[in-house]
């Protein structure tokens, strides 16, 4: 069994042919985690006994002829998505002893499909970061170069898939946190349309931006996993019951090649590495040679996107982090509640409890964003910053509406780089938050607008091959994941 060459599609076919069992495959992945994850640091928790039990149930379903596309498939789950009875830390010390009392909706759906959960993966604390260096527990390393970051915040999930420690994974994307690590690790990452996938059971960072999505080895696998988790949910008022046709899983390439791809001129400016630009231009040429119509477009308010994002997002962070106070959620410091061992003195007052819990429990990046968010929402600054940012967000949304408007000769899909650079070295940007934030420059816009976006590598990359991956991004209309997945699948196969 070659774990590196397996995809969800090939895995399912092999299971049905009885080339191996789900239990055997799960055992193989668990051995790989034991052998290799010490150097990658992808997992925070491994569900060895639970995974074996789930695999045995999957084998029973396969034997009875009741198996679907994800039956027995070994998955990794970002540790900000809750699984009943399992530790859920969001990579924060403030939640290091928390166990979830319910399943996220996406987990319920995957349990219904009889998938196997190998464990929970590392992330930037509460998904705040672009490198997975902000975890409260460990630094995850890029399987292609152990001196470099895997990206973030879903770096653990991307490293697990890239390093052969899971067949696929779930991540969450607030400003590029699926797509940027997918690009850095040479795998595929899909941020669905806002509302296409329920956020119930995802620990909220910025509620109007967050979205759960798949990280996989192939575009086909991303479509399979997305199809399994999408849909309206009574527990998430922002979720939508959107209609998707069979082209989502089985694209009609003749139809796909009639789509017009727009290249935003604002994305190809100074600041992008020469190697990244060269490879993206090769990808564009490949699509041209394949018969796709390529058209230059303008998204004039793009230059304000990063600034807008880093006002809107911290404001929502400030509100969402308020619940972690040591009473409702978070490790309390009073002896009767347990506590964080680093704090020697018990809190004597409620104020002390808040200060000690949040002071010791939150990392620097979380504190930075809470402070910034509280500032932009405060009296005297709300109109100057937050209200203005929301107005600019509307202008950015109007740019996309115009670009996608068929009545004015608009395009069907937009292509851009996924990241301005390849994976940077561990520690290279930790002392300069602004440089770290700039790594999200091509991905935050899609979260502000709520459109779907797919990151895929410009070519196949092999771990140990000596190359650092480069990814590009396909952006579609709302609920038109089929368009970007169809183009992505054509690109992979040609």
C-alpha positions in Angstrom: 0.0 0.0 0.0 1.6 3.2 -1.2 0.1 5.9 1.0 1.6 8.8 -1.0 -0.1 7.7 -4.2 -3.5 7.1 -2.8 -6.4 9.5 -3.4 -10.0 9.4 -2.1 -11.1 8.1 -5.5 -8.4 5.4 -5.9 -8.7 4.4 -2.2 -12.5 3.8 -2.6 -11.9 1.7 -5.7 -9.3 -0.4 -4.0 -11.5 -1.0 -1.0 -14.3 -2.2 -3.2 -11.9 -4.5 -5.0 -10.7 -5.8 -1.6 -7.1 -5.0 -2.4 -6.9 -3.9 1.3 -9.4 -3.3 4.1 -10.3 0.0 5.8 -8.7 -1.4 9.0 -5.4 -2.2 7.2 -5.4 1.3 5.6 -6.0 2.9 9.0 -3.3 0.9 10.6 -0.9 2.0 7.9 -1.7 5.7 8.4 -1.4 5.4 12.1 2.0 3.8 11.7 3.0 6.6 9.3 2.0 9.2 11.9 4.1 7.4 14.6 7.0 7.2 12.3 7.0 10.7 10.7 4.9 13.1 12.6 7.6 13.7 15.2 9.5 15.7 12.5 6.4 17.3 10.9 4.3 18.2 14.0 1.1 18.0 12.1 -1.1 16.4 14.8 -2.1 17.6 18.2 -4.2 14.6 19.0 -4.2 11.1 17.4 -7.4 8.9 17.8 -5.7 5.5 17.5 -8.4 3.4 19.2 -11.3 5.4 17.9 -9.9 5.3 14.3 -9.5 1.5 14.4 -13.1 1.1 15.6 -14.4 3.4 12.9 -12.4 1.5 10.3 -13.9 -1.8 11.4 -17.4 -0.3 11.1 -16.5 0.9 7.6 -15.4 -2.6 6.7 -18.7 -4.0 7.8 -20.5 -1.5 5.7 -18.4 -2.4 2.7 -19.0 -6.1 3.2 -22.8 -5.5 3.3 -22.7 -3.4 0.1 -23.6 -0.2 1.9 -20.5 2.0 1.2 -20.2 5.5 -0.2 -17.4 7.6 -1.6 -15.9 8.4 1.9 -16.5 5.0 3.6 -13.3 4.1 5.4 -11.4 7.1 4.2 -8.8 8.2 6.8 -9.2 12.0 7.4 -7.5 14.6 9.6 -9.5 17.4 11.2 -8.3 20.8 12.1 -8.5 21.2 15.9 -10.9 24.2 15.7 -13.7 21.8 14.5 -15.3 19.9 17.4 -15.8 16.2 17.6 -17.9 14.9 20.5 -15.8 13.5 23.4 -12.5 14.6 21.8 -10.2 17.3 23.0 -10.7 20.5 21.1 -8.0 23.1 21.8 -7.9 25.4 18.8 -4.1 25.2 19.6 -4.6 27.4 22.6 -3.5 26.9 26.1 -6.8 28.4 27.3 -8.6 25.3 26.0 -6.0 22.7 26.6 -8.3 20.6 28.8 -11.5 21.2 26.9 -13.5 18.3 25.4 -16.3 18.9 23.0 -19.8 17.9 24.1 -21.2 17.7 20.5 -20.3 17.1 16.9 -19.8 19.9 14.4 -22.3 19.5 11.5 -19.5 18.6 9.1 -18.4 15.9 11.5 -22.0 14.5 11.7 -22.1 14.3 7.9 -18.7 12.6 7.7 -19.7 10.1 10.4 -22.8 9.4 8.4 -20.6 8.7 5.4 -18.5 6.3 7.7 -15.2 8.2 7.3 -12.4 7.5 9.7 -10.9 10.3 11.8 -7.2 9.9 12.4 -6.8 12.9 14.7 -6.9 16.6 15.2 -4.3 18.8 13.5 -2.3 21.8 14.6 -3.1 25.4 13.7 -2.3 28.9 14.5 -4.0 29.6 17.8 -7.8 30.2 17.2 -6.8 30.2 13.5 -5.0 33.6 13.9 -1.9 33.4 11.7 -0.4 32.6 8.4 2.3 30.1 9.3 1.2 27.7 12.1 4.0 29.2 14.2 1.4 30.8 16.6 0.2 27.5 18.0 0.2 27.3 21.8 1.7 23.8 21.7 4.1 23.2 18.8 5.4 24.4 15.4 4.4 22.5 12.3 7.0 22.1 9.6 6.5 21.9 5.8 7.1 18.3 4.6 8.9 19.7 1.5 11.5 21.5 3.6 11.5 21.1 7.4 13.1 24.5 7.9 10.1 26.2 6.4 6.5 26.8 7.5 3.5 24.9 6.1 1.4 28.1 6.0 -1.5 28.8 8.2 -3.7 28.7 9.9 -4.6 25.2 8.6 -0.9 24.3 8.4 -1.3 21.0 10.3 -4.0 19.8 8.0 -2.0 20.7 4.9 1.2 19.1 6.3 -0.7 15.9 7.1 -2.0 15.5 3.6 1.2 16.6 1.9 3.3 14.4 4.2 1.2 11.2 3.7 -0.2 11.3 7.2 -3.9 11.5 6.0 -5.7 10.9 2.8 -7.5 14.3 3.1 -8.3 16.8 5.8 -10.7 19.6 6.8 -9.5 23.1 7.5 -11.1 26.5 7.9 -10.5 29.6 5.9 -11.0 33.1 7.2 -8.6 35.0 5.0 -6.7 32.3 3.1 -6.1 29.7 5.9 -6.9 26.7 3.6 -5.6 28.1 0.3 -2.3 29.5 1.5 -1.0 26.3 3.3 -2.3 24.3 0.4 -0.1 26.4 -1.9 2.9 26.1 0.4 2.6 22.4 0.8 1.8 21.5 -2.8 -1.8 20.2 -2.3 -5.3 21.3 -3.2 -7.4 23.6 -0.9 -11.0 24.7 -1.5 -12.7 27.6 0.3 -16.4 27.2 -0.5 -18.9 30.0 -0.9 -19.8 31.6 2.4 -22.9 29.7 3.6 -22.3 26.6 1.4 -21.0 24.6 4.4 -22.3 24.9 7.9 -20.1 26.6 10.5 -21.8 25.0 13.4 -19.1 23.4 15.6 -16.3 25.5 14.1 -14.7 27.7 16.9 -15.5 31.1 15.5 -12.7 33.5 14.7 -14.4 36.1 12.5 -18.0 34.9 11.9 -18.7 36.8 8.6 -15.5 35.4 7.0 -14.9 31.9 8.4 -15.7 28.9 6.2 -14.9 25.2 6.5 -13.4 23.4 3.5 -11.3 20.5 2.3 -7.6 20.0 1.8 -6.8 17.2 -0.5 -4.3 15.7 -3.0 -6.4 16.3 -6.1 -9.2 18.5 -7.3 -11.4 15.5 -7.7 -11.0 14.6 -4.0 -11.8 18.2 -3.0 -15.1 17.9 -5.0 -15.9 14.6 -3.3 -15.2 16.0 0.2 -17.0 19.3 -0.4 -20.1 17.4 -1.8 -20.2 15.4 1.4 -20.1 18.4 3.9 -22.1 21.1 2.0 -25.7 22.0 2.6 -28.1 24.0 4.7 -28.1 23.4 8.5 -30.8 24.4 11.0 -28.0 25.2 13.5 -26.3 27.8 11.2 -28.5 30.6 10.1 -25.9 31.7 7.5 -26.0 28.4 5.7 -27.7 28.1 2.4 -29.5 25.3 0.6 -27.8 25.9 -2.8 -28.4 23.6 -5.8 -25.5 21.8 -7.3 -25.8 19.7 -10.4 -23.8 16.6 -11.4 -21.1 18.7 -12.9 -19.7 19.3 -9.4 -18.4 15.7 -9.3 -18.3 14.9 -13.1 -17.3 18.1 -15.0 -18.2 18.3 -18.6 -14.9 19.5 -20.1 -16.5 20.7 -23.3 -18.7 23.0 -21.2 -15.8 23.9 -18.9 -13.7 25.1 -21.8 -16.3 27.6 -22.8 -15.8 29.5 -19.5 -13.9 32.8 -19.7 -11.0 33.3 -17.2 -10.3 36.7 -16.0 -6.8 37.9 -15.0 -6.9 40.9 -12.6 -4.2 43.3 -13.5 -4.0 44.5 -9.9 -2.7 41.1 -8.8 0.3 41.1 -11.0 2.2 44.0 -9.6 5.4 44.5 -7.6 5.7 42.4 -4.5 5.4 39.0 -6.1 8.5 36.7 -6.2 9.9 36.3 -9.7 9.7 32.5 -9.4 6.1 32.6 -8.4 5.2 35.0 -11.2 7.0 32.8 -13.8 5.2 29.7 -12.7 1.8 31.4 -12.6 2.4 32.7 -16.2 3.2 29.2 -17.3 -0.2 28.0 -15.8 -2.0 30.8 -17.6 -0.3 29.8 -20.9 -1.3 26.2 -20.4 -4.9 27.2 -20.1 -4.6 29.4 -23.2 -3.1 26.5 -25.1 -5.9 24.3 -23.9 -8.5 26.5 -25.6 -9.6 28.6 -22.6 -10.4 32.3 -23.3 -8.3 34.5 -21.1 -9.2 38.1 -20.5 -7.6 40.9 -18.5 -9.9 42.5 -16.0 -9.7 45.1 -13.3 -10.6 44.9 -9.6 -9.7 48.5 -8.7 -10.4 48.3 -4.9 -8.0 45.4 -4.5 -5.4 47.6 -3.0 -7.6 48.3 0.0 -8.5 44.6 0.6 -5.8 43.8 3.1 -6.3 46.9 5.2 -10.1 46.3 5.1 -9.6 42.7 6.2 -7.3 43.6 9.1 -10.0 46.0 10.5 -13.1 43.8 10.0 -11.5 40.5 11.1 -10.0 41.8 14.4 -13.3 43.5 15.3 -15.1 40.2 15.0 -12.2 38.4 16.8 -12.6 40.8 19.7 -16.3 39.9 20.1 -15.8 36.1 19.6 -12.9 35.8 22.1 -14.9 37.4 24.9 -16.4 34.0 25.8 -12.9 32.7 26.9 -12.9 34.1 30.3 -12.2 31.1 32.6 -15.9 30.8 33.6 -17.9 30.1 30.4 -14.9 28.7 28.4 -11.2 28.5 29.1 -9.1 27.1 31.9 -10.0 28.8 35.2 -7.3 29.7 37.7 -9.2 28.9 40.9 -8.1 25.6 42.4 -11.6 24.1 42.3 -11.6 24.5 38.6 -8.2 23.1 37.9 -6.0 25.7 36.2 -3.0 26.6 34.1 0.1 25.2 36.1 2.2 28.2 35.0 0.1 30.5 37.3 1.2 30.0 40.9 -1.1 32.3 42.6 -4.9 31.7 42.5 -7.2 34.5 41.4 -8.7 36.3 44.4 -11.3 38.4 42.5 -13.3 38.0 39.3 -11.1 40.7 37.7 -8.0 38.7 38.6 -9.6 35.6 37.2 -10.2 37.3 33.8 -6.7 38.8 33.7 -4.9 35.6 34.7 -6.9 33.3 32.5 -6.6 35.4 29.4 -3.1 36.7 30.1 -1.7 33.2 30.5 -4.1 31.4 28.2 -3.9 33.5 25.0 -0.8 33.9 22.9 0.7 37.1 21.6 -1.1 37.1 18.2 -4.5 36.5 19.7 -3.9 39.4 22.2 -2.7 41.6 19.4 -5.9 41.0 17.3 -8.2 41.4 20.4 -6.6 44.7 21.2 -6.8 45.9 17.6 -10.4 44.8 17.3 -11.4 46.4 20.5 -9.8 49.7 19.4 -11.6 49.9 16.1 -14.9 49.2 17.7 -14.4 51.7 20.5 -16.3 55.0 20.9 -14.7 57.7 18.8 -13.0 55.2 16.4 -15.9 53.1 15.2 -16.9 55.4 12.4 -13.3 56.3 11.5 -12.2 52.6 11.1 -14.8 49.9 11.3 -17.7 51.6 9.6 -15.4 52.9 6.9 -13.9 49.4 6.4 -17.4 47.9 5.9 -18.1 50.6 3.2 -14.9 49.6 1.4 -15.9 45.9 1.7 -19.0 46.8 -0.2 -16.9 48.5 -2.9 -14.7 45.4 -3.2 -17.9 43.2 -3.5 -19.2 45.5 -6.3 -15.8 45.0 -8.1 -16.5 41.3 -8.2 -20.1 41.7 -9.2 -19.0 43.8 -12.2 -16.3 41.4 -13.1 -18.7 38.5 -13.1 -21.6 40.3 -14.8 -22.4 38.5 -18.1 -24.4 41.5 -19.4 -21.3 43.7 -19.4 -19.0 41.1 -20.9 -17.9 39.7 -17.6 -15.8 36.6 -16.9 -16.8 33.3 -15.4 -13.8 32.6 -13.3 -10.9 34.7 -12.0 -7.3 33.4 -11.8 -4.6 34.8 -9.5 -1.6 33.7 -7.5 -2.4 32.0 -4.2 0.5 33.6 -2.4 3.1 36.2 -3.3 6.0 34.0 -2.2 6.9 30.3 -1.7 7.0 28.9 1.8 9.2 31.1 4.0 11.6 29.9 6.7 10.4 29.2 10.3 11.0 32.4 12.3 11.6 34.6 9.3 8.5 36.8 9.8 7.5 36.3 13.4 9.1 39.5 14.5 7.3 41.5 11.8 3.5 41.0 11.9 3.0 43.3 8.9 5.2 41.1 6.7 3.3 38.0 7.9 0.0 39.6 7.1 1.1 40.4 3.6 1.3 36.7 2.8 -2.5 36.8 2.7 -2.7 39.6 0.1 -4.2 37.4 -2.7 -6.6 35.5 -0.5 -8.4 37.8 1.9 -10.5 39.4 -0.8 -12.5 36.3 -1.5 -13.5 36.0 2.2 -14.6 39.6 2.3 -16.8 39.0 -0.8 -17.9 35.4 0.1 -17.1 33.8 -3.2 -15.5 30.3 -3.6 -11.8 29.9 -4.3 -9.6 26.9 -5.2 -5.9 26.8 -4.7 -4.0 24.1 -6.6 -0.3 23.5 -7.4 1.0 24.6 -10.8 2.5 21.1 -11.2 2.8 17.9 -9.2 5.3 18.2 -6.3 7.0 15.3 -4.6 8.0 15.5 -0.9 11.8 15.1 -0.9 12.1 16.2 -4.5 13.9 19.4 -3.6 11.3 21.8 -5.0 9.2 24.3 -3.0 5.6 24.2 -4.2 3.8 27.2 -5.9 0.1 27.4 -6.1 -2.4 29.4 -8.1 -6.0 30.3 -7.3 -9.3 30.0 -9.2 -12.2 32.2 -8.0 -15.8 31.6 -9.0 -19.2 33.2 -8.7 -21.2 32.5 -5.5 -22.2 28.8 -5.4 -20.4 28.1 -8.6 -17.8 25.7 -7.1 -18.4 23.5 -10.1 -16.8 26.0 -12.4 -13.5 26.3 -10.5 -13.4 22.6 -9.7 -14.0 21.8 -13.4 -11.2 24.0 -14.6 -8.9 22.7 -11.8 -9.6 19.1 -12.8 -9.0 19.8 -16.4 -5.7 21.5 -15.5 -4.6 18.5 -13.4 -5.3 16.0 -16.1 -3.6 17.9 -19.0 
